[in-house]
Amino acid sequence: MVYRTTQRRLKQCGFKNCVAAHKMFLTEEHKQRRVKFANEFLQGNEFWNNVMFSDEKTFQSSKNGRLPVYRSRNTRFEENYTLSTTNSGRFSVNVWAWISVHDPGVCWQIDGRLTSAHYTNILENVMLPSVRQCFLFLLALTRKIDIWYEDQKGYIIFMKHLQ
């Protein structure tokens, strides 16, 4: 009985029973670097119409359960209402893809870890042929830069191929 009364009172105060959002842990330095990066690329639509994005992503099963939280509207990603994730899952699938405003691009499954050699192979044998099919020219390429991704060899080699 007390539990239902508590639920009712929380609802009357504008709180809603929700599931905690999962959010990567970012330090203040990470946040500042991301804002700086975004501000460097404030451009008009003509610039962004000629940009292609490329990224890799790991999809994984998670052993983390759902965490119910009571929160008010528009507070989903505030730290008090999120569950910080740092653990890997039980299995994972690695993929790489590119996309632009003109075309959905290609999504490619990666076997094993994405090494510099593997990344270069994807750029040369998957990305370049598919981009050539979709575009007569390519003016700009941007790739999300992960601060933990130290080996940029694949990216540099790809830029040489474009010139």
Wavefront OBJ file of the C-alpha trace (Angstrom):
o trace
v 0.000 0.000 0.000
v 2.815 2.425 0.846
v 4.501 1.690 -2.518
v 1.366 2.670 -4.489
v 0.990 5.847 -2.427
v 4.604 6.757 -3.171
v 4.037 6.132 -6.886
v 0.917 8.289 -6.848
v 2.671 11.163 -5.039
v 5.647 11.061 -7.423
v 3.255 11.161 -10.392
v 1.393 14.137 -8.875
v 4.731 15.977 -8.595
v 5.377 15.511 -12.318
v 7.739 12.538 -12.123
v 7.331 9.655 -14.530
v 8.426 6.030 -14.086
v 11.006 5.485 -16.869
v 13.945 3.273 -17.749
v 17.393 4.842 -17.255
v 19.108 5.832 -20.507
v 22.525 4.332 -21.280
v 25.170 6.942 -21.959
v 28.926 6.759 -22.501
v 30.989 8.260 -19.716
v 32.557 11.551 -20.866
v 35.000 13.643 -18.888
v 34.880 17.441 -19.041
v 37.873 17.313 -21.413
v 35.970 14.965 -23.764
v 32.982 17.328 -23.777
v 35.159 20.393 -24.460
v 36.960 18.636 -27.332
v 33.640 17.639 -28.914
v 32.272 21.187 -28.727
v 35.521 22.577 -30.176
v 35.389 20.043 -33.039
v 31.741 20.905 -33.798
v 32.434 24.658 -33.778
v 35.303 24.224 -36.248
v 32.856 22.794 -38.792
v 30.049 25.345 -38.596
v 29.508 25.848 -42.320
v 26.652 26.493 -44.728
v 24.567 23.807 -46.447
v 26.681 23.880 -49.605
v 29.690 22.612 -47.649
v 27.712 19.846 -45.910
v 26.098 18.728 -49.185
v 29.590 17.657 -50.287
v 30.562 15.808 -47.107
v 30.515 12.075 -46.604
v 30.607 10.486 -43.141
v 32.333 7.210 -42.344
v 32.310 5.374 -39.031
v 32.663 1.989 -37.428
v 30.349 0.660 -34.726
v 30.241 -2.382 -32.483
v 26.790 -3.733 -31.663
v 26.779 -5.977 -28.637
v 24.432 -7.864 -26.388
v 24.342 -6.469 -22.922
v 24.022 -8.159 -19.600
v 22.933 -4.880 -18.005
v 19.263 -4.964 -17.052
v 16.764 -2.160 -17.210
v 16.988 0.302 -14.341
v 13.694 1.968 -13.424
v 14.010 5.607 -12.379
v 11.559 8.368 -11.536
v 12.312 11.595 -13.341
v 10.603 14.715 -14.612
v 10.132 15.522 -18.307
v 13.165 16.364 -20.490
v 15.686 15.002 -17.980
v 16.382 11.621 -19.604
v 20.114 12.190 -20.161
v 20.909 13.999 -16.910
v 23.511 12.063 -14.920
v 21.170 11.307 -12.008
v 18.858 9.380 -14.350
v 21.337 7.464 -16.531
v 23.179 4.186 -16.177
v 26.850 4.594 -17.081
v 28.081 1.845 -19.407
v 31.662 0.638 -19.579
v 31.301 -3.174 -19.793
v 31.415 -5.228 -22.964
v 28.567 -7.558 -23.888
v 28.333 -11.288 -24.365
v 28.800 -11.076 -28.133
v 29.477 -8.306 -30.585
v 29.186 -7.516 -34.285
v 31.539 -4.941 -35.799
v 30.348 -2.910 -38.780
v 31.672 -0.026 -40.850
v 29.513 2.274 -42.978
v 29.473 5.524 -44.908
v 26.589 7.907 -45.536
v 25.981 11.271 -47.184
v 23.082 13.616 -47.778
v 22.773 12.151 -51.305
v 23.070 8.415 -50.624
v 22.693 5.957 -47.720
v 26.074 4.467 -48.644
v 27.284 0.996 -47.701
v 27.243 -0.961 -44.440
v 29.992 -3.596 -44.175
v 30.416 -6.288 -41.499
v 33.955 -6.485 -40.104
v 35.364 -9.868 -39.114
v 37.502 -9.610 -35.983
v 39.171 -6.423 -34.798
v 39.479 -3.367 -37.010
v 43.220 -2.975 -37.511
v 44.887 -0.316 -39.634
v 45.450 -2.831 -42.446
v 41.837 -4.017 -42.282
v 40.595 -0.405 -42.290
v 42.753 0.456 -45.309
v 41.407 -2.614 -47.122
v 37.807 -1.509 -46.449
v 38.524 2.021 -47.680
v 40.197 0.820 -50.883
v 37.972 -2.150 -51.760
v 34.572 -1.197 -50.338
v 34.335 2.543 -49.859
v 36.093 3.893 -52.943
v 34.212 1.673 -55.436
v 30.831 2.422 -53.839
v 31.549 6.163 -53.641
v 32.593 6.201 -57.296
v 29.278 4.579 -58.208
v 27.308 7.219 -56.299
v 29.302 10.396 -56.977
v 31.081 11.882 -59.940
v 33.339 13.731 -57.541
v 34.017 13.882 -53.832
v 34.901 17.246 -52.314
v 35.256 16.432 -48.655
v 35.516 13.473 -46.364
v 35.056 13.587 -42.649
v 35.488 10.719 -40.273
v 34.513 10.711 -36.621
v 37.750 10.863 -34.644
v 37.639 8.722 -31.511
v 40.106 9.955 -28.916
v 41.142 6.376 -28.135
v 41.797 5.542 -31.799
v 45.543 6.162 -32.032
v 46.462 4.636 -35.398
v 45.389 6.998 -38.183
v 47.317 5.196 -40.972
v 44.193 4.009 -42.784
v 42.740 7.525 -42.865
v 45.957 9.075 -44.182
v 46.321 6.425 -46.899
v 42.727 6.997 -48.006
v 43.266 10.746 -48.306
v 46.263 10.054 -50.575
v 44.006 7.987 -52.849
v 41.573 10.896 -53.229
v 44.218 13.330 -54.444
l 1 2 3 4 5 6 7 8 9 10 11 12 13 14 15 16 17 18 19 20 21 22 23 24 25 26 27 28 29 30 31 32 33 34 35 36 37 38 39 40 41 42 43 44 45 46 47 48 49 50 51 52 53 54 55 56 57 58 59 60 61 62 63 64 65 66 67 68 69 70 71 72 73 74 75 76 77 78 79 80 81 82 83 84 85 86 87 88 89 90 91 92 93 94 95 96 97 98 99 100 101 102 103 104 105 106 107 108 109 110 111 112 113 114 115 116 117 118 119 120 121 122 123 124 125 126 127 128 129 130 131 132 133 134 135 136 137 138 139 140 141 142 143 144 145 146 147 148 149 150 151 152 153 154 155 156 157 158 159 160 161 162 163
